[in-house]
Amino acid sequence: FFFFFFFFFPFFFFFFFFFFFFFFFFFFFFKK
């Protein structure tokens, strides 16, 4: 269980970061 959590945690963090970056980029582009 610990191994799975440790392996799944980085993936989730990366996905969240990517989503945030995409949203910010879209907002900037739309505003421009």
CYANA upper distance limits for C-alpha pairs under 8 A (distance plus 0.5 A):
  1 PHE  CA      5 PHE  CA      6.65
  2 PHE  CA      6 PHE  CA      6.55
  3 PHE  CA      7 PHE  CA      6.63
  4 PHE  CA      8 PHE  CA      6.46
  5 PHE  CA      9 PHE  CA      6.33
  6 PHE  CA     10 PRO  CA      7.69
  7 PHE  CA     11 PHE  CA      7.69
  8 PHE  CA     12 PHE  CA      6.83
  9 PHE  CA     13 PHE  CA      6.74
 10 PRO  CA     14 PHE  CA      6.58
 11 PHE  CA     15 PHE  CA      6.70
 12 PHE  CA     16 PHE  CA      6.70
 13 PHE  CA     17 PHE  CA      6.68
 14 PHE  CA     18 PHE  CA      6.59
 15 PHE  CA     19 PHE  CA      6.66
 16 PHE  CA     20 PHE  CA      6.70
 17 PHE  CA     21 PHE  CA      6.66
 18 PHE  CA     22 PHE  CA      6.62
 19 PHE  CA     23 PHE  CA      6.65
 20 PHE  CA     24 PHE  CA      6.69
 21 PHE  CA     25 PHE  CA      6.65
 22 PHE  CA     26 PHE  CA      6.60
 23 PHE  CA     27 PHE  CA      6.60
 24 PHE  CA     28 PHE  CA      6.66
 25 PHE  CA     29 PHE  CA      6.62
 26 PHE  CA     30 PHE  CA      6.51
 27 PHE  CA     31 LYS  CA      6.49
 28 PHE  CA     32 LYS  CA      6.62
